[in-house]
């Protein structure tokens, strides 16, 4: 079967590699156009780089609606297009090209959490399960018939990055059976519109933690926003980024937002229903550090925290 793969980031590369190991013919790859990285150098996507290394025709279109690009895709006579985290919406003219249509890999159990940020929204909402859905692509985003899906439990050790990798590995393991199901005309399942929910794109404004939130809400936000925009909160009138926390539900006489302790393990802060224990954080202009680093530091911030705790 002739397949064109649309994908961009490192976790999309997991599925792409599995496809290259299969018996199918990956005739071309389409990935995001190159972007300027550090020092204004052009940086290609992980999928694009790996595709080029393996001598696969690789395209970085700035405009998917360009007639010339669409003619190029047509000339490969693909049986199937597979899309996983490509980063752009495919126009109908491209969706109509493959004989078997286009399949998208989506990291939720559709129709729940359609949209741009399904993993972040699932963790932020403290969902207990999520999964991977393979569905037939229509012009309307994330609404097509389900080819296959796989449910995964979300536990407290998961953050967006670790769950993304786990789901990508599951998708890679399933992709061959999904292709076989399509080629054998297996029955597809329509999504139930009444069960649909939407995972809107994450904004930087959502990163702010309020100490009037519950410990669990803060814990979920930190895990959900671990890569971007990274959860942040005000401590000693400084906006700090928070990367890793635990929490303890308890009653305490101190005020919300008050610093309670600085140990080798945690910087502890009072939330509305208990104590948030910060393991890894970052102050403005600095690098991410552990609570132990902060405790052993001679920085002004460390000294100010210690003064507060001595009172």
C-alpha positions in Angstrom: 0.0 0.0 0.0 1.3 3.5 -0.9 1.1 5.9 2.0 2.0 9.5 2.5 2.7 10.5 6.1 1.9 14.0 7.5 3.6 14.7 10.8 6.1 17.0 12.5 7.2 16.7 16.2 9.3 14.0 17.9 6.4 12.0 19.2 4.9 11.9 15.6 8.3 10.3 14.7 7.4 7.3 16.8 4.5 6.3 14.6 6.5 7.2 11.4 9.3 4.9 12.4 6.8 2.0 12.9 5.4 2.7 9.4 8.9 2.5 7.9 9.3 -0.9 9.6 6.1 -2.2 8.0 5.5 -3.8 4.6 3.8 -0.6 3.3 5.4 1.8 0.9 5.9 5.2 2.4 6.2 7.2 -0.8 6.4 10.7 0.7 6.4 12.7 3.9 4.8 16.1 4.5 5.9 18.1 7.5 5.7 21.7 8.8 7.7 24.3 6.9 11.1 24.9 8.6 11.2 27.5 11.4 13.9 29.7 12.8 15.4 28.2 15.9 18.2 29.4 18.2 20.6 31.9 16.7 18.2 32.4 13.7 19.1 29.0 12.2 16.5 27.2 10.2 15.4 24.1 12.0 13.6 21.2 10.3 11.1 19.0 12.2 12.1 15.6 13.6 9.9 13.9 11.1 11.3 15.9 8.2 14.9 15.2 9.2 14.3 11.5 9.7 12.5 11.3 6.4 15.3 12.9 4.5 17.9 10.7 6.1 15.9 7.7 4.9 15.8 9.1 1.3 12.0 9.6 1.4 10.6 12.5 -0.7 10.0 15.2 1.9 7.9 18.3 1.6 7.7 21.4 3.7 4.7 23.3 2.2 4.0 26.8 3.4 0.5 26.6 1.9 -1.5 23.3 1.6 -4.0 25.0 -0.8 -1.3 25.7 -3.4 -2.3 24.0 -6.6 1.2 23.0 -7.4 1.6 21.2 -4.1 -1.7 19.4 -4.5 -0.7 18.2 -8.0 2.5 16.9 -6.6 0.7 14.8 -3.9 -1.7 13.6 -6.6 1.2 12.3 -8.7 2.1 9.8 -6.0 -1.3 8.1 -6.4 -1.4 7.3 -2.7 -3.8 4.7 -1.3 -3.8 6.3 2.1 -2.7 9.5 3.9 -1.9 9.1 7.6 -1.8 12.3 9.8 -0.4 12.5 13.3 0.3 15.9 14.8 1.1 17.6 11.5 0.1 21.0 12.7 -2.1 22.3 9.9 -5.7 21.5 8.8 -5.8 19.6 5.5 -8.0 21.1 2.8 -10.7 19.0 1.2 -8.8 18.8 -2.1 -6.0 16.8 -0.3 -8.5 14.8 1.8 -10.1 13.6 -1.5 -6.8 12.4 -3.1 -6.1 8.9 -1.5 -8.2 5.9 -2.6 -8.9 4.9 1.0 -9.0 8.5 2.3 -7.1 10.1 5.2 -6.7 8.8 8.7 -5.9 11.0 11.7 -4.4 9.8 15.0 -5.9 11.7 17.9 -4.9 11.5 21.5 -8.3 11.1 23.2 -11.2 8.8 23.0 -13.3 10.7 20.5 -15.7 12.5 20.5 -14.3 13.6 23.9 -11.7 16.3 23.7 -11.7 17.1 20.0 -9.4 19.9 19.1 -5.8 21.1 19.6 -4.9 20.1 23.2 -6.6 16.8 24.2 -3.9 15.5 26.5 -3.5 18.8 28.4 -7.2 19.2 28.9 -7.6 15.6 30.0 -4.9 16.0 32.7 -6.0 19.5 33.7 -9.6 18.2 34.1 -8.4 15.3 36.3 -9.8 12.7 33.8 -9.1 9.1 34.9 -8.9 7.7 31.3 -7.9 8.9 27.9 -6.6 7.0 24.8 -5.9 7.0 21.1 -8.5 7.3 18.3 -7.9 6.5 14.6 -10.5 8.2 12.5 -11.4 9.0 8.9 -10.8 12.7 8.2 -13.6 15.0 7.1 -13.5 18.7 6.3 -14.8 19.4 9.8 -12.0 18.8 12.3 -12.0 15.6 14.4 -15.5 14.5 13.5 -15.0 11.5 11.2 -15.9 7.9 11.7 -13.8 5.9 14.1 -11.6 3.1 12.7 -10.2 2.0 16.0 -9.5 3.2 19.5 -7.6 2.2 22.6 -8.3 3.3 26.2 -5.5 4.2 28.6 -5.7 5.0 32.4 -4.3 8.3 33.5 -2.5 8.1 36.9 -0.8 10.7 39.0 2.7 9.9 37.5 1.5 11.1 34.1 2.2 14.6 32.8 1.5 15.8 29.2 5.0 14.8 28.0 5.0 11.2 29.4 1.4 10.5 28.4 2.0 11.8 24.9 4.9 9.4 24.5 2.9 6.5 25.9 0.0 7.2 23.6 2.3 7.6 20.6 3.9 4.2 21.3 0.4 2.6 21.5 -0.5 4.3 18.2 2.7 3.0 16.6 1.9 -0.6 17.8 -1.7 -0.3 16.4 -1.0 1.4 13.1 -0.5 -1.7 11.0 -3.8 -3.3 12.2 -5.6 0.0 11.5 -4.4 0.0 7.9 -5.4 -3.6 7.5 -8.9 -2.8 8.9 -9.3 -0.1 6.3 -8.1 -2.2 3.4 -10.5 -4.9 4.4 -13.4 -2.5 4.5 -14.1 -3.0 8.2 -17.1 -1.1 9.5 -16.4 2.3 10.8 -18.2 3.8 13.8 -19.9 7.2 13.7 -19.1 9.6 16.6 -21.9 10.5 18.9 -22.3 14.2 18.7 -24.1 14.5 22.0 -20.9 13.3 23.8 -18.5 15.7 22.1 -16.3 18.1 24.0 -13.6 20.4 22.8 -10.0 20.8 23.9 -9.4 24.4 23.1 -5.8 25.6 22.4 -3.8 26.4 25.5 -3.0 30.0 26.1 -0.2 31.5 28.2 -2.8 33.2 30.5 -4.0 29.8 31.7 -0.6 29.1 33.3 -1.2 31.2 36.4 -1.8 29.3 39.6 -3.9 30.9 42.3 -3.2 29.7 45.8 -6.9 29.9 46.5 -7.2 26.8 44.2 -7.4 23.3 45.7 -4.2 21.3 45.9 -5.5 18.8 43.4 -6.3 21.6 40.9 -2.8 22.9 41.2 -1.3 19.4 40.9 -3.2 18.8 37.7 -2.4 22.1 36.2 1.4 21.7 36.8 1.3 18.2 35.1 -0.9 19.5 32.2 1.3 22.5 31.4 4.7 20.8 31.9 6.0 21.7 28.5 4.2 24.9 27.6 3.3 27.4 29.0 4.6 25.9 32.3 2.5 26.6 35.4 3.5 29.7 37.3 2.6 31.3 40.7 3.5 34.3 42.8 5.9 33.7 45.7 7.5 36.6 47.5 6.1 39.0 44.8 8.0 37.0 42.2 6.4 35.0 39.4 8.0 31.6 39.5 7.5 28.7 37.1 6.6 25.4 38.7 7.6 22.0 37.1 7.0 19.4 39.7 4.8 19.2 42.9 3.2 16.9 45.4 0.5 17.9 47.8 -1.0 17.0 51.2 -4.6 17.7 52.1 -4.8 19.0 55.6 -6.0 21.8 57.8 -3.5 24.6 58.6 -3.6 27.8 60.5 -1.5 29.8 58.0 -2.9 32.0 55.3 -3.3 30.9 51.7 -0.1 31.4 49.7 2.1 31.5 52.8 5.4 29.7 52.7 5.5 27.0 55.3 8.8 25.2 54.9 11.9 24.8 52.7 13.5 21.4 53.0 15.9 19.4 50.9 12.9 17.9 49.1 10.3 20.7 48.9 9.3 24.3 49.1 5.9 24.1 50.8 3.2 26.6 50.2 -0.3 26.8 51.7 -3.2 26.3 49.3 -6.9 26.5 50.1 -7.3 22.9 51.3 -3.7 21.8 52.2 -0.1 22.1 51.3 1.5 22.2 47.9 5.0 20.8 48.0 7.1 22.2 45.1 10.0 19.9 44.1 11.2 21.8 41.0 10.8 25.5 40.2 12.4 28.4 38.3 12.8 32.1 39.4 12.8 34.9 36.8 16.1 35.1 34.9 17.3 31.7 36.3 17.3 28.1 35.4 15.0 25.3 36.7 16.3 24.2 40.2 15.2 21.8 42.8 14.1 22.7 46.3 17.4 21.3 47.5 19.3 23.8 45.2 17.2 26.6 46.6 17.8 25.6 50.2 21.6 25.5 49.7 21.7 28.7 47.7 23.0 32.0 48.9 20.6 33.9 46.6 18.5 36.8 47.9 15.4 34.8 47.3 16.7 31.9 49.4 17.7 34.2 52.2 14.3 35.9 52.2 12.5 32.6 52.4 14.7 31.5 55.3 14.1 34.8 57.1 10.3 34.3 56.8 10.6 30.8 58.2 12.7 31.9 61.1 9.9 34.2 62.4 
